[in-house]
Amino acid sequence: MSIGARTITVGIDGSRPSLDAADWAAREAQRRRLPLRLLHAGTEPAVFGRVCDVDVPAGRTRAALDRAAIELSYAHPALDIIARRTATPAVPALLAAAVEAETLVLGSRGRTGSAGFPVGSVALGVAARADRPVVLVRAGELPEDERMPVADGSSPSTAPYLPVVLGLDPDASADDLIGYAFDTAAVRSAPLHVVHPWTVPTSTLRPWRHRFPGTTVSEHRVDGDPGPRLLEASARAGLLVVGRRTGRGPGRAARSLIRHAGCPVAVVSHD
């Protein structure tokens, strides 16, 4: 990987949610034709190597990072995978890694019924401060969950992607947020559904429609709080994109969506 090159970076701690997040991150790296960087933060001595360096001799116990790198290299043989371990604590290590990342991916625990799925302090702490988009992936997320259902026996991997859903804040200059949503939909050849209050001008999306003419865009205007509509839409989406103001953490509505959404959630910092 050349200096300055972007990556899809995922935090690995050996838990099931982090491994499911790593699989999601690997698919995102393939879609964007970027290297995948696995990062384990903790107290072990820091090492750095590509996946070929991680295939340790027989008899040595493989760490969670090593196992994840090897499993992903078998599942995605064409993917450039970089594994790194650092002794820096998780939040500062992930925030530093986000600076060089196109997207930072973190895992959350699985659903616990109507209460949604809990999001750990590390995931929320990073999502609240990272300069780059942070995608939170719940445990149990599968490749077919981001695609349209198939009923004719064909492979789920060939099915079209589910829509990307964008929740648009009317009170902010949100070019970074809108740009991320349009770009993500374009990479997947997926439709983009934009949910926003009536107070958002109709001209807001016009330049983005021109920039991404191949992306099918539908706008859904709602009276009052768009949160319930976004939550409903997330049940039939491949990714939900929400924003937060630069220098602030996700607001109450965004935190609720992070906990209850039926798909991975991307948190994007914007002015």
N, C-alpha and C positions, 0 to 999 in steps of 0.2 A: 504494500500500500504506500503510495507516494505521500509525502508530507503535504498536509492541507486537504487531502482527499476526504470526502464525506463518507460516513458509514451509517449503517443501521446498527445501533448499539443496544444490547439487552443486559440487564442485571441478572446474574445467576447466583442463587444461594443454595441450590440443591433441593429446594422444595418443589412439589408438584406444580404449583402455580407458576414458579419461575421457569420451569421446563416447558410448560405450555406456552408461556410468553416467548420463550426462545424459539419455539417452532413457528409461532406467528411471525416473529421478527425475521426468521429465515425466509419465509414466503415473501415478506415485504422486501427484503434485500434482493430476492430474485426478480420481483416485479420491477424494482427500480434499478436493477443492474448495478448494485453497490455491494461492497464487502460487508460481511456480518462480523461484528465485534462482540465477543462475549466477555463480560467483566464480572469478576468475583471480588468483592471488597471484604476485607477482614484482617485478621492478625497474622495470617500465614505469610511467609517470605514472598516478595513480589517476583513473579517470573513472567516472561513474555515469549510468545512463540506462535507460529502458525500451526494449523491442526496437525501437520505432519510431525511436529516436534512433541505433540502431546501423546502420541501412541507409545506409552511407556512400556518397559520390559515386563515380561510375565513375572508374577510374584509381588509386584509393587501395587499397593492399593491406590486406585485412581481416585482422585478428588472429584467432587461434583462437577467442577469446571471441565476437567479432562473428559469425563464420561459424556457430558453434554456436547462437547466439541466433536467427539468421535461419532456419537449417534447422529448428530446433524450432518456430519460430513458424508455418512452413508446415505442419509435420506436426501441430501442435496449435493451430489458429487461435483456439480459445476460451480458451486458457490465458494467464494474466497472467504475462509473463516479464520479469524484472528482471535486467539484466547489470551486473556490477560488476567493476572491475579495481582492485587495490590493490598498492602496493609492499611491503607487509608480507610477510615470509617465510611460506611455506605453512602450517606447523603452527600458529603463533600466529594467523594470519589465519583459518584454518578453525575453530580452537577458539573464537575470538571470534564467528564467524558462527553457530556451533552454538548459542550462547546464545539467539539469536532464531529458531531453526529448530525446527520440529516433528520433522524428521528431517534428518540430514546424510548425503549419499550420496557415495561415493568409488569410483574404479575400481581394479581390480587387473588384472595381466597375465593372459593366457590360460593354459589348461592346458598342462602340460609332461609329460603321461603320468602314471605312477603317483606321481610326486613331488608332484602337485598343482599349484596355481598360486601363484607367489611373490607376496607382499604387500609393497609398498614400505615404507620407513621412515616416510614421511609418513602413509600410511594406518594403519599400526600405531600410530604416535605419537598420531594424533588419536583412534583408537578406544580407546586406553588412557586418555585424559584427558577426553574430551568428556562434558559433563553430559547431553546429549541422545542418543537412539539414533543410531548410525552404521551405515549399510548399506554393505557392501562388495560391489561388483558386478564379476564377472569379465568380461574382454573376450569379445566374441562373444555376449553375452546378448541374446536376441531376445524380442519381445513374446509370441510363441507358446510360449516356454519356461516361462512361468508359468501356462499354461492346459492343460486336459485335451486330449489328442490328438483330432483330428477325422478321421473316416473317410468321411463322406458328401458331401464336397465343400463343406461349409459353411465360412464364414469363421472362421479361428482366433480372431478377436476376439470372437466370440459364444459361444465355448466356456466352460464353467465354469472357475473358477480351481482350480489344484492346491492341496492342503492347505498351511496354515502349520504348521510343526513347531516346537515349543517344547522346549528342553532345560532342565529345572527342577532347580536346585540345592537339595538338602534342608537345607543348613546356613545359609540366609540368609533374611531377611525380604525377599521378592522381589515386592512388590506392583507396583512400576514395571515389572518384567520381565513378569509375568503380564498386567498391564493392557495393555501394548503388544501382546503376542501376541493377546489376545482382540480388541482394537480393530482390529488389522490384519486378522484373519480376518473380522470383521464388515464392515469396509469392502469387502472382496472378495466377501462372501457365500461364503466358503470354509470348509471344515471345519478344525478345529484338532486336531492330534495332539500330545499331551503325553507326552514320554518322561522318566521319572524313576526313581530307585532306589525300592526297597520302603520305605525309611525315610521317604518323604514321606507325611504323614498324608492319609487319604482326604478329609478335610474341607477341604484347602487350596484346592481349586478351587470349592468349593460356592458361595461368595458371587459368584464370577465367572460361574458358570453362571446364577445368578439375574439378574445384571446384563446378561448377553448371552443371553437365552433363544432367540434365533434362530440361534445358532451351535452347530453339531454338534461335540461334543467327544468325543474318544476318548483314554483314558489307556493308556499302555504302561509297565508296571512291569518293571524289569530288575534282575537280581542283579549287583552289582558296578558296573563302569564302564559308563555309558550311552553313551559315545562311539561305539563301533561301531554301535549301534542308530541313533543320530542320523545318523551318516554314511550308513548304508543308507537311512534315511528321506529324507535330503536329495536323493537321486537321483530321488525322485518327489514333490518339494515345490516350491512356488513361492517360499518363503522359509523360512530356518532362523533361529530366534531364540535367541540364547544370552546369558548374563549375565556381568557382571564386577562385583566389589565396588567400591563407590565409593572412590576413592583408590588403586586398584590397576589394573594392566593386566590384559588377559585371561590366564587361567591357561593351563597347558600344554595341557589338553584343548580349551579354546576356540580356542587358536591352531592346533591341529591341524585342528579343524573348519573354521576360516577358510581354511586352505590346501587342504583336500581336499574340501570340500562340493560337491555337484553343483548348487547353486543359490545365489543371493545370500544373504549372512549379515548379520543385524542383531545388533549388539553393544549391549546395553542396560545402563547403569549402575544398580546397585541397592544397598541397604543390606545 
